[in-house]
Amino acid sequence: MPTGKCGECEVHMDERYELRNARYLAADAIQRLVQPGDTVVDATMGNGGDTLFLCRLVGEKGHVYAIDIQMDAMKRTKERLDAEGLGERVSFSLQGHQHLREIVKTPVQAVMFNLGWLPGGNHECTTHVETTIEALRQATEMILPGGMVSVCVYPGHDEGTRELSAVESFCSELPVNRYTVLANRFVNARQGTPQLFLIQKNRIQPPE
Ligand SMILES: C[S@@+](CC[C@H](N)C(=O)[O-])C[C@H]1O[C@@H](n2cnc3c(N)ncnc32)[C@H](O)[C@@H]1O
């Protein structure tokens, strides 16, 4: 049975399924999709939890592109991966994810976005609507048919609230003959609880 860890959320497929939180649900979907040998992207490296999770899923023949704008995030992630002996599976990029197409030249199976700021870091350095939407536009184009983009949004702060509304609009405008999109919201949770969007490119694409 596949087992992976996503930041503080652990997903063990041999455990009973749990409606734990947005990150857990994202990890659960990505884990079911990604296979050894795949190429994937962590578009918001942060403390490296998702990068590590993806490294385990793609195995030694796969590859992970890990992106963040903060040197601290890259340092923390590198340390974490080196401790596990997995650093060689990763290409690190210290650029904004809005440059995704320049950073990653090949189609990918999955792209994970975990929006907001670096846990334990500067709250000013958060993701922003314009760059997030541009990155999502590129990510949805770059995924292979059947591939997936996961987006955890944190509407508990002003920019996060703007991102939620923009991500929702972006997702609702994706053509249904090319993409299937699921919005996960905990309807009885307190305001500001993180929400998850899963965007899958349909396996059968219409002719251009
Ligand atoms: C919530 S954290 C990510 C957590 C991470 N996935 C983990 O497992 O620890 C969000 C990260 O997005 C980064 N970020 C902000 N703007 C960005 C941008 N334009 N491109 C890439 N990363 C960005 C922040 O520096 C921060 O580290």
The ligand as a MOL file (V3000), in Angstrom:
LIG
                    3D

  0  0  0     0  0            999 V3000
M  V30 BEGIN CTAB
M  V30 COUNTS 27 29 0 0 0
M  V30 BEGIN ATOM
M  V30 1 C 2.0120 27.7370 2.8660 0
M  V30 2 S 3.6590 27.8530 2.2890 0 CHG=1
M  V30 3 C 3.9080 26.2930 1.4840 0
M  V30 4 C 4.0230 25.1250 2.4340 0
M  V30 5 C 4.7570 23.9540 1.8250 0
M  V30 6 N 4.0870 23.3890 0.6850 0
M  V30 7 C 5.0870 22.8900 2.8400 0
M  V30 8 O 4.7770 21.7030 2.6570 0
M  V30 9 O 5.6810 23.2560 3.8590 0 CHG=-1
M  V30 10 C 3.5470 28.9640 0.9100 0
M  V30 11 C 4.8820 29.2620 0.2680 0
M  V30 12 O 4.6430 29.9370 -0.9650 0
M  V30 13 C 5.7580 30.7640 -1.2010 0
M  V30 14 N 5.4550 31.7470 -2.2430 0
M  V30 15 C 4.9030 32.9690 -2.1450 0
M  V30 16 N 4.7930 33.5490 -3.3610 0
M  V30 17 C 5.3110 32.6640 -4.2570 0
M  V30 18 C 5.5020 32.6840 -5.6720 0
M  V30 19 N 5.1190 33.7170 -6.4260 0
M  V30 20 N 6.0670 31.6100 -6.2480 0
M  V30 21 C 6.4760 30.5450 -5.5050 0
M  V30 22 N 6.3160 30.4660 -4.1530 0
M  V30 23 C 5.7460 31.5190 -3.5350 0
M  V30 24 C 6.0620 31.3620 0.1550 0
M  V30 25 O 7.3940 31.8340 0.2020 0
M  V30 26 C 5.8130 30.1460 1.0780 0
M  V30 27 O 7.0080 29.4810 1.3680 0
M  V30 END ATOM
M  V30 BEGIN BOND
M  V30 1 1 1 2
M  V30 2 1 2 3
M  V30 3 1 2 10
M  V30 4 1 3 4
M  V30 5 1 4 5
M  V30 6 1 5 6
M  V30 7 1 5 7
M  V30 8 2 7 8
M  V30 9 1 7 9
M  V30 10 1 10 11
M  V30 11 1 11 12
M  V30 12 1 11 26
M  V30 13 1 12 13
M  V30 14 1 13 14
M  V30 15 1 13 24
M  V30 16 1 14 15
M  V30 17 1 14 23
M  V30 18 2 15 16
M  V30 19 1 16 17
M  V30 20 1 17 18
M  V30 21 2 17 23
M  V30 22 1 18 19
M  V30 23 2 18 20
M  V30 24 1 20 21
M  V30 25 2 21 22
M  V30 26 1 22 23
M  V30 27 1 24 25
M  V30 28 1 24 26
M  V30 29 1 26 27
M  V30 END BOND
M  V30 END CTAB
M  END
